Structures are given as C-alpha cells and as structure tokens.
Amino acid sequence: MALDDLCTAETADQGIDIEIFHPGSGESLGIFIRMLGSDSEEYIEAERKITNRQKEKAKRTRDFTAGMDYDQSQAALVEKMAACFVSWKEVVPGKDGQDPAFKPTIELKKGEELEATKNNFKKIISNRGFFWLRQQVQQGMDNVTNFLPPARKSSESSPRINSDTKLQEKTE
C-alpha cells in the first residue's frame, strides 16, 4: 500500500456528514452536520489567522508571554469550527409509506427552523447548553478515519505479511 492511499487532504477539504446523537440515550436525532476536517485548508487558515492576531496583539502590548485566556480560547475554537461548517440537514419522516427525506434546516425550538448559516452554527455551538453538540462535531472533525479515502478492493490489496516473521538476530 502506498502511503498516499491514506492521505486525508482531499476528503477533509470536501467534508463529511456528522450524525448527531442524543447526549443521554445515544439515539440518532436525525440531524447531520456537514463539516470539513481539522486538517482542511479552511481549518488551517482559520488557525493561522488566530495565531497571527495573537502575535499582533503581543507586539502591540509588548507582552510576548501572554497567551489566550479561557474566553479567547473558546472563541478561537468556535471560529475554527465555524470556518469548517458547510451545511446541516434534518430527516423528515416519510408519509404514507414514502421514504424519509431531508430538509436543509434544523428545528431549534418547536416551530422555529434555522437556516444552515455559519452565524446560526456559531450561535448554537457557542451556547454552553450545547457543549455536547460541539463535542460531537469536534470529534467527528478530528477523527482521521472519517476522512480516509475509500479502501482499495481486496483484489488490489498487497499480499499479507506473515506476522510471525522476525528480524534475524545478529550472531557473533
């Protein structure tokens, strides 16, 4: 297998749908949030902007030892995640035997549909009551296996190596 077969860059830049689960029961909420990966160009660019702002602040204040406080750190995380937000969708159950479909909005409150915008996404993940949601999305973005290219067919795979094979010991 070539190492390039495990390169996540293309998929991270295209994004994946992260299914959201109830924080208590673990049941699917029927909500999918499309996110780019933590190694996507968008994420790296957002990280670069945050770092450069911190450097500029340090230069202005001549305090090169100060880091970000808690609120700044949380805001930076939200900024990076929002940069990677693509869209969301929610399952709409099918009626009269029809297959379920998706709507491009999610219901925040009964009867209140939220459009898939970066600002709406930021509002939700900035809310401390939705920390569980932010964790699920961040874990999905960070999990490298979510962004691996599709596996090659078994006919293309390389021959299996005998795990009992050991390096020859040096004899004197």
C-alpha positions in Angstrom: 0.0 0.0 0.0 1.3 3.4 -0.9 1.3 6.0 1.9 -0.6 8.3 -0.4 -3.6 5.9 -0.2 -4.0 7.2 3.4 -3.9 10.9 2.6 -6.9 12.7 4.1 -6.4 16.1 2.5 -9.0 15.8 -0.3 -11.8 14.4 1.8 -11.0 16.8 4.6 -11.4 19.7 2.1 -14.7 18.2 0.8 -16.2 17.5 4.2 -18.3 14.7 5.7 -21.7 14.5 7.3 -21.5 14.0 11.0 -24.6 12.4 12.5 -25.7 13.9 15.8 -26.9 11.7 18.7 -28.9 12.4 21.8 -26.4 13.1 24.6 -28.2 10.8 27.0 -29.7 7.9 25.1 -27.3 7.8 22.2 -30.2 7.7 19.7 -29.8 9.5 16.4 -31.5 12.9 16.3 -31.9 12.7 12.6 -29.6 15.7 12.2 -26.5 15.7 10.1 -23.9 18.5 10.1 -21.6 18.7 7.1 -18.1 19.7 8.2 -14.7 20.0 6.8 -11.9 18.2 8.6 -9.4 19.5 11.2 -6.7 19.1 8.6 -8.7 21.0 5.9 -7.3 24.2 4.3 -10.2 26.2 5.9 -9.3 25.0 9.4 -5.6 25.6 9.0 -6.3 29.1 7.5 -8.6 30.0 10.5 -5.9 28.7 12.9 -3.3 30.8 11.1 -5.5 34.0 11.4 -6.0 33.4 15.1 -2.3 32.9 15.7 -1.4 36.0 13.7 -3.9 38.1 15.7 -2.3 36.8 18.9 1.2 37.8 17.6 0.0 41.2 16.6 -1.6 41.7 20.0 1.7 40.7 21.6 3.6 43.2 19.5 1.2 46.0 20.3 1.2 45.3 24.1 4.9 44.2 24.1 3.8 41.2 26.2 5.1 38.2 24.4 4.4 35.8 27.2 0.6 36.3 27.4 -1.5 33.6 25.9 -5.2 33.4 25.3 -7.5 33.5 28.3 -10.3 31.0 28.6 -12.9 33.1 26.7 -10.4 33.8 23.9 -9.6 30.1 23.7 -13.2 29.1 23.4 -13.9 31.8 20.9 -10.9 30.6 18.8 -12.3 27.1 18.8 -15.7 28.3 17.7 -14.1 30.4 15.0 -12.2 27.4 13.6 -15.2 25.1 13.7 -17.4 27.8 12.0 -14.8 28.1 9.3 -15.3 24.4 8.6 -19.1 24.4 8.7 -20.7 23.6 5.3 -24.4 22.8 6.0 -26.8 20.8 8.0 -29.9 18.8 7.3 -32.6 17.1 9.3 -34.6 13.9 8.5 -38.2 14.4 7.7 -40.2 11.1 8.1 -41.9 9.9 5.0 -45.7 9.9 5.0 -48.0 7.2 3.7 -45.2 4.7 3.1 -42.8 7.2 1.4 -39.2 7.1 2.2 -37.8 9.7 4.6 -36.3 12.9 3.1 -34.1 15.7 4.3 -34.8 19.3 4.8 -32.0 21.9 4.7 -32.9 23.4 8.1 -33.0 22.2 11.7 -35.6 22.8 14.3 -34.1 24.7 17.2 -37.3 25.4 19.1 -40.8 24.0 18.3 -41.8 25.6 15.0 -38.5 27.6 14.7 -36.4 26.4 11.7 -32.8 27.5 11.4 -31.2 28.0 8.1 -27.7 26.5 7.6 -25.5 29.6 8.0 -22.2 29.9 9.7 -23.7 32.5 12.1 -26.5 30.1 13.1 -24.0 27.3 13.6 -21.8 29.6 15.7 -24.8 30.6 17.8 -25.6 27.0 18.7 -22.0 25.8 19.4 -21.3 28.9 21.4 -24.2 28.2 23.7 -22.8 26.3 26.8 -26.0 24.3 26.8 -25.0 22.7 23.6 -21.5 21.8 24.7 -22.4 18.1 24.0 -23.2 19.0 20.3 -19.9 20.9 19.9 -18.1 17.9 21.3 -19.7 15.5 18.8 -18.9 17.8 15.9 -15.3 18.4 17.0 -14.8 14.6 17.5 -16.2 14.0 14.0 -13.9 16.6 12.5 -10.8 15.3 14.4 -11.3 11.6 13.7 -8.9 10.9 10.9 -10.7 7.6 9.9 -13.7 9.8 8.9 -11.6 11.3 6.2 -9.6 8.4 4.8 -10.1 7.7 1.1 -12.2 4.7 0.3 -10.4 1.4 0.8 -9.0 -0.4 -2.3 -10.8 -3.5 -3.4 -9.4 -6.7 -1.9 -8.1 -7.8 -5.4 -5.9 -4.7 -5.4 -4.5 -5.2 -1.9 -1.0 -6.1 -1.2 0.0 -9.7 -0.1 -0.4 -10.4 3.5 2.8 -10.4 5.5 3.3 -13.2 8.0 3.2 -11.7 11.5 5.5 -14.4 12.8 8.3 -13.1 10.7 11.1 -11.8 12.9 14.2 -9.9 12.2 17.2 -12.2 12.1 19.2 -11.9 15.3 22.8 -10.8 15.0 25.2 -13.7 15.7 28.8 -13.3 16.7 
